[in-house]
Amino acid sequence: MKGNFPLSKWERLQTPFYYYDTELLRNTLDTVKAASEKYNYHVHYAVKANANSRILSIVREYGMGADCVSGGEIQAALEAGFPPEKIVFAGVGKADWEINLGLEHNILCFNVESIPELEVINELAQAKEKIASVALRINPEIDAHTHSFITTGIKENKFGINLDQLDKVLDRLTELPYIKLIGLHFHIGSQVLDMKPFKKLCSRVKEIQQQLAKRDVAVEHINFGGGLGIDYDHPNREPIPDFETYFEVFHKHFAAAPNQQIHFEPGRSIVAQCGSLISRVLYVKEGSEKKFAILDAGFTDLIRPALYDAYHKIENLSSDEKKETYDVVGPICESSDCFVKDMELNKAHRGDWIAIRSAGAYGEIMASQYNCRSLPKAYFSDLL
């Protein structure tokens, strides 16, 4: 079953472009809101997944906060109307100007990943005569069993404070008067579909809290990060991820302390399924061993297949003819510019409309201008 796409409204549009189903986005946000509020959980949208200004504005309408990993993302969140007190700032390499931007706007907290970072934030906060609220990002040493490029919670990763360094960090904190510890932050990776790693994370956080309690340290916030995956194989069958089960896992396996808030940072799971990259077939090329559907979209528009060997369902929206096997490729002057090999598509012709599905996350936001190509534009279902 193909998705519901308004081909008759697209003839005037230049491909490739991103097409967002705003009804699906709003239905997803309704689901997230209902499932999280059931347990009084706080949700911050991970801006890195998609920072399109209209996407941000729609997410903000649902009362969520923003999880940012750069000063540019903080600025984008502020411009979209996110309250500073709902903005958190993560990232292993925060520049001074980015930290100062957060301090100037009194954001909720900085998720800090090292002693040197704590020291710099303390120095910059002192210069502004402010107290910086921070959460320690702890590396929980849990393998999420996802792609190695998007695994973030094991010891060899660059992210977070290793467990054996926690006491040293806590000792240093007592010497930094312009820092206030308010929370602990975790993130074990992305595109996680098995709930077992999340259960392990709950157990590990309990252990860490017990370690803190021995030092008479209590925190107001526990931030479990994001990571919930989506169904790239069947976007129509499961357009909205199972947020109910996701939040229920944490409710069952982690009991918050009195007056302690629980935070999450979903990104992909909110926006991925509502977005598709729309392209047209330039040529159908028959080689001696392969048949190629050559599109006007390439890895400059959607880099995930080239970068992660990621799979996206691809549909020929123009054809109901018998399926044939193609390598679906783009026009970029690189052999890695291939969306998928040996995929069955309805027989392709020059000019056919092609939808590359589940591209709402890490699609438009990662686009580049390599080969001097233009960035893809974005269109929304309710504005065409």
C-alpha positions in Angstrom: 0.0 0.0 0.0 1.4 3.4 -1.0 1.1 6.5 1.1 -1.5 9.2 0.4 0.2 11.8 -1.7 -1.4 14.7 -3.6 0.3 14.3 -7.0 -2.1 16.7 -8.7 -0.8 19.5 -6.5 2.8 18.8 -7.1 3.1 19.5 -10.9 4.3 23.1 -10.3 6.9 22.1 -7.7 10.6 21.6 -8.4 11.9 18.3 -7.2 13.5 17.1 -5.1 11.6 18.4 -2.1 10.5 17.3 1.4 6.8 16.8 1.9 5.4 16.8 5.5 2.1 15.3 6.5 1.0 17.7 9.2 -2.0 15.7 10.2 0.2 12.7 11.0 2.7 15.0 12.9 -0.1 16.4 15.0 -1.6 12.9 15.6 1.9 11.7 16.7 2.3 14.7 19.1 -1.2 14.0 20.5 -0.1 10.5 21.2 3.2 11.5 22.9 1.4 14.1 25.0 -1.2 11.7 26.2 1.2 8.9 26.9 3.8 11.1 28.8 1.2 13.1 30.8 -0.2 9.8 32.1 3.0 9.6 34.3 3.6 13.3 34.6 6.7 13.0 32.4 8.4 16.0 30.8 9.2 15.8 27.1 11.8 17.9 25.2 11.8 17.5 21.4 15.3 16.7 20.0 15.8 19.6 17.6 18.6 17.9 15.8 16.1 15.5 14.2 14.5 18.3 12.2 14.8 22.0 12.8 12.5 23.2 10.0 10.9 26.3 11.5 7.3 25.2 10.9 8.0 21.7 12.4 9.4 23.5 15.5 6.4 25.8 15.8 4.0 22.9 15.6 5.9 20.9 18.2 6.0 24.0 20.5 2.2 24.2 20.3 2.0 21.0 22.2 3.8 22.4 25.2 7.0 20.4 24.8 10.5 21.7 25.6 13.5 21.6 23.3 16.6 19.5 23.5 19.4 21.4 21.8 23.0 20.4 20.9 24.3 23.7 19.5 23.9 27.4 19.9 22.2 27.5 16.5 19.6 25.0 17.8 19.0 27.1 20.9 18.5 30.1 18.7 16.1 28.2 16.4 14.1 27.0 19.4 13.8 30.5 20.9 12.7 31.9 17.5 10.0 29.1 17.3 8.7 30.3 20.7 10.0 27.6 23.0 10.3 29.1 26.6 13.9 29.3 27.7 13.0 27.5 30.9 12.1 24.4 28.8 15.3 24.4 26.8 18.1 22.0 27.7 21.6 22.1 26.1 23.6 19.0 25.5 26.7 18.3 23.5 30.3 17.1 24.1 31.9 20.3 22.6 30.0 23.4 23.6 31.8 26.6 22.5 32.0 29.6 24.8 29.5 31.7 22.7 27.0 28.8 22.9 27.3 28.6 26.6 27.0 32.3 26.9 23.8 32.2 24.8 22.3 29.7 27.2 23.3 31.7 30.2 21.9 34.9 28.7 18.5 33.3 28.1 18.4 31.4 31.5 17.8 28.1 29.9 16.7 25.2 32.1 20.1 23.4 32.2 23.3 22.4 30.5 23.8 18.7 30.2 27.6 18.5 31.0 30.0 15.8 29.8 33.4 16.5 31.4 35.2 18.3 34.2 36.8 20.8 31.8 33.3 21.7 30.5 32.1 22.3 34.1 35.1 24.6 34.8 34.4 26.7 31.6 30.7 27.0 32.4 31.6 28.0 36.0 34.0 30.7 34.7 31.5 32.1 32.1 28.7 32.1 34.7 30.9 33.9 37.2 31.5 36.6 34.5 27.8 37.1 34.1 27.2 36.9 37.9 24.8 33.9 37.3 24.4 30.4 38.6 24.3 27.8 35.9 22.1 24.8 36.4 23.6 21.6 35.1 22.8 17.9 34.7 25.7 15.4 34.5 25.5 13.3 31.4 26.5 9.9 32.6 27.7 7.2 30.3 25.7 4.2 31.7 27.8 1.6 29.8 24.8 0.0 28.2 24.8 -1.3 24.6 21.6 -0.3 22.8 22.5 -2.8 20.0 21.9 -0.2 17.3 24.1 1.1 14.5 27.7 1.8 15.7 27.4 5.4 14.5 24.4 6.1 16.7 25.3 4.2 19.8 26.2 6.6 22.5 26.0 4.8 25.8 29.1 2.5 25.9 32.5 3.2 27.4 34.3 3.7 24.1 31.9 6.5 23.0 33.0 10.1 23.3 29.8 11.0 25.1 29.2 11.4 28.8 31.1 10.9 32.0 32.2 7.3 32.6 30.9 5.7 35.8 34.4 5.3 37.3 34.9 9.1 37.0 31.7 10.1 38.7 33.1 10.6 42.2 35.9 12.7 40.8 33.4 14.9 39.0 31.3 15.3 42.2 34.4 16.3 44.1 35.2 19.0 41.6 31.6 20.3 41.7 32.0 21.2 45.3 34.7 23.6 44.3 32.7 25.4 41.6 30.4 28.1 43.2 28.7 29.2 40.1 27.4 25.7 39.2 24.2 24.1 40.6 23.7 20.4 40.0 20.0 19.8 39.3 20.0 16.5 37.4 21.4 13.4 35.7 21.2 12.9 32.0 21.5 9.7 29.9 21.2 8.7 26.3 22.1 5.2 25.1 21.6 5.6 21.4 19.1 6.1 18.6 16.7 3.9 16.6 16.2 1.5 19.6 13.3 -0.9 19.1 14.0 -3.5 21.8 12.8 -2.3 25.2 15.4 -4.4 27.1 18.2 -1.7 27.0 15.8 0.8 28.4 15.0 -1.6 31.3 18.7 -2.0 31.9 19.1 1.8 31.9 16.4 2.1 34.6 18.4 -0.3 36.8 21.7 1.5 36.2 20.1 4.9 37.1 18.9 3.4 40.4 22.4 2.3 41.2 23.8 5.7 40.3 21.2 7.4 42.5 22.2 5.1 45.4 25.9 6.1 44.8 24.9 9.8 45.0 22.8 9.2 48.1 25.9 7.9 50.0 27.4 11.4 49.4 24.1 13.1 50.4 23.6 14.3 46.8 20.1 14.4 45.5 19.0 15.7 42.1 15.7 17.2 41.0 15.7 15.9 37.4 16.4 12.5 35.8 16.7 12.8 32.0 16.5 9.4 30.2 17.2 11.0 26.8 15.5 9.6 23.7 16.3 6.7 21.4 12.9 5.2 20.5 13.0 3.9 17.0 10.5 3.7 14.1 9.4 1.1 11.6 11.3 2.0 8.4 10.1 -1.1 6.7 6.4 -0.5 7.0 5.7 3.3 7.5 2.0 2.9 6.6 1.5 0.0 9.0 3.0 1.7 12.0 3.0 5.5 11.3 3.1 6.3 15.1 5.6 4.5 17.3 4.4 2.7 20.5 4.9 5.6 22.9 2.5 4.0 25.4 4.8 0.9 25.9 7.9 3.1 25.8 6.8 5.3 28.7 5.3 2.4 30.5 8.7 0.7 30.6 10.2 3.6 32.6 7.1 3.8 34.8 7.4 0.2 35.7 11.1 0.0 36.2 12.0 3.4 37.7 10.3 5.1 40.6 11.1 8.8 40.9 12.1 10.2 44.2 9.7 12.6 45.9 9.6 15.9 44.0 11.8 14.5 41.3 11.0 15.1 37.6 11.5 12.6 34.8 12.5 14.0 31.4 12.7 12.5 27.9 14.1 13.8 24.6 12.4 12.1 21.6 13.2 13.3 18.1 13.1 10.7 15.3 10.1 9.0 16.8 8.1 12.2 16.6 9.0 13.5 13.1 10.4 10.6 11.0 7.2 9.1 9.6 5.5 12.4 8.7 8.2 13.4 6.2 9.0 12.0 2.7 11.6 13.0 0.2 9.9 13.4 -3.1 11.9 13.0 -6.3 11.4 12.2 -10.0 13.0 9.7 -12.2 15.5 11.3 -14.6 16.5 8.1 -16.4 16.1 4.4 -16.4 19.5 2.9 -17.3 20.0 -0.7 -18.2 23.5 -2.0 -17.6 24.8 -5.5 -18.4 24.0 -6.7 -14.9 21.9 -4.0 -13.3 18.9 -1.8 -14.0 19.2 1.7 -12.4 16.4 4.1 -11.6 18.3 7.4 -11.6 16.6 10.1 -9.5 17.0 13.9 -9.3 17.5 13.4 -5.5 20.8 12.3 -4.1 22.7 12.0 -0.9 22.9 15.7 -0.7 19.2 15.6 0.0 19.1 12.5 2.2 22.4 11.2 3.4 21.3 8.4 5.7 21.6 5.5 3.2 25.2 6.6 2.3 26.2 7.5 5.8 24.6 4.7 7.8 23.7 2.2 5.1 20.2 3.0 6.3 17.1 1.6 4.7 14.1 3.7 3.5 11.0 2.3 1.9 10.8 3.7 -1.7 7.6 3.9 -3.7 6.9 4.7 -7.3 3.8 6.8 -7.0 3.2 7.1 -10.7 3.2 3.4 -11.7 1.0 0.4 -11.0 2.8 -1.7 -13.5 4.5 -5.0 -12.7 7.4 -4.6 -10.3 11.0 -4.8 -11.6 14.3 -4.8 -9.7 16.4 -1.6 -9.6 19.3 0.0 -7.9 17.8 3.4 -6.9 20.5 6.0 -7.3 21.0 9.7 -7.4 23.0 12.1 -9.7 25.9 12.9 -7.3 29.4 12.2 -8.6 30.1 9.5 -6.0 29.4 5.8 -6.1 28.0 6.0 -2.5 25.1 8.0 -4.0 22.8 5.0 -3.8 19.5 4.9 -1.9 19.1 1.2 -2.2 20.2 -1.8 -4.2 18.1 -4.5 -5.8 14.7 -3.0 -4.7 11.5 -4.0 -6.4 9.6 -1.0 -7.7 6.6 -0.7 -10.0 8.1 -0.3 -13.5 9.8 3.0 -13.6 9.7 5.6 -16.4 11.3 9.0 -16.9 9.3 11.6 -14.9 7.7 9.2 -12.5 7.1 10.5 -9.0 9.2 8.7 -6.3 8.6 8.9 -2.5 11.4 8.0 -0.2 9.6 7.4 3.0 10.3 7.9 6.8 12.6 10.8 6.0 11.2 13.4 8.4 14.1 12.9 10.8 17.8 13.4 9.8 16.7 14.2 6.2 16.2 17.9 5.5 18.4 18.9 8.5 21.4 17.0 7.2 21.1 18.1 3.5 24.2 19.6 1.9 25.2 21.6 -1.2 27.8 19.3 -2.4 28.2 19.5 -6.2 26.8 23.0 -5.8 23.3 21.6 -5.6 20.5 23.6 -4.1 19.1 22.6 -0.7 15.7 20.9 -1.0 12.6 23.0 -0.2 9.9 21.8 2.2 6.1 21.7 1.6 3.3 20.9 4.0 0.1 18.9 3.4 -2.1 21.6 4.9 -0.5 24.5 2.9 -0.6 23.1 -0.6 
